[in-house]
């Protein structure tokens, strides 16, 4: 019988495998809500421009 930790690891592996398969054939706009895709694109632009800043805590991150 698998332990809860082992089951979680197996579930994450399965999720990653599905993500890889879907990413090859399906446009992200079909998988994710439009507001998520907009936020992701904004974040990628900020990273490319170097307009990010280092945070020291989760509280700082969510501000």
N, C-alpha and C positions, 0 to 999 in steps of 0.2 A: 504494500500500500504506500502510495506517495505521500510525502509530508506536504503540509500547506505551502511551505517555501518552494518545494520542488514543483508543485502544481502551478504556482505563480510563475516560476521560471519557464515552464512549458507553455503556459498561456502567452507570455510575452514573446517567446520564440515564434509561436504560431501567428501572433499579431504582426510581427515583423515580416514574416514570410508572406502573409497576405498583402501587407503594405507594398512590398517589393513587386509582387505580381501585379497588383492593381496599378502601381505607378508606371509600369511599362505600357499599359493599354488604355488607361482611363485618365481623362483630363481631371486635374485636381478640382476644377470648378464643379464637376459632377459628384465628387466625393464629399466636399466640405461646403458648409454654408457660405454664402457670399460675404458676410461680414468677417468671417475667419480668413478667407482668401485676401480680402482688402487689408486686414491687419497684418497678415503675413507679408504681403507685398510692401507695405509701408515699412515694416521692420527690416526687410532685406535692403530696401533703398537706404535706410539710415545706416546700416552696417557698411554698405558699399561706400557711402559718403564719409564714413568715419565719424558720424555724429552720435555716437553712443558714449556712455560714461560708465566707469567701473562702479559697482555697488558693493557694499560690504555686508548687507543683510537682506533677508527676504522682505522685511518691511520697507527698506529703501527701494527694492526692486518694484514693489507693487504701487509705489507712489506715482 
